[in-house]
Amino acid sequence: MGNNYSVSGTSSRHLAEESARFMSGVYKWMTFGVLTTAIVSYSFSENTDLMSFIIQNRFVFWLLIIAQLGSVFFLSAMIKKISAFAATMIYLLYSALTGTTLSVIFLTYTQASIQSAFFVTSFSFAGLSAFGYLSKRDLGPIGTFCHMGLWGLIGFGVLTLFFPSMMSGTASTVYSLCGILVFAGLAAYDTQKIKNMNVWGREGSDDAQKGTIYGALTLYLDFINLFLSILRLTGKRR
């Protein structure tokens, strides 16, 4: 009996260590993706000629948007079929494309506002993700509620493309607050989900690397959308 307890204890310890390494990889790639987006976005904003070309040429702008959305949908749908190397490259491509399209925020908001929103998002996300990682409580109900809220945000956002006046005044403030609540909840929920997604004994395999990239993409999306919601609410316009 004592021997079985020892084996079980060792297995539990190894499982915890492997899970920690898996999550460390997820955070590493998520951070790398965010930094890629930030660097590309800032670099584009500093090139006035390139920014003018993108803004004035609607075909190029929408082509970038389509490429951005296409890459993330392709990665999400094909993650089990493509190689780990391909998944990593597509993730980095998506991060760079997001940085390209997000560079327009430098034309709308002051650089100080953008920096402030980024730091607030970073600290908030770290706390929320830590809560999701350490919490013993099942965050499934929170995830379900936030996903419902996400579809509501998407629906309202699509409507504003046809009726821009809907996103003015109080409606814009409420939309931003709802976005903060939704993506704050998803940051915690997705962290717990990703932590439980790791399969023991798969470390170092192609599937493990793909799981790491998929987890990084999920948290990356939560971070970027939380940042945009905070920026819309607190950002000082030019």
Secondary structure, 3 states (H helix, E strand, C coil): CHHHHHHHHHHHHHHHHHHHHHHHHHHHHHHHHHHHHHHHHHHHHHCHHHHHHHHHCHHHHHHHHHHHHHHHHHHHHHCCCCCHHHHHHHHHHHHHHHHHHHCCHHHHECHHHHHHHHHHHHHHHHHHHHHHHHCCCCCHHHHHHHHHHHHHHHHHHHHHHHCHHHHCCHHHHHHHHHHHHHHHHHHHHHHHHHHHHCCCCCCCCHHHHHHHHHHHHHHHHHHHHHHHHHHHHHCCEC
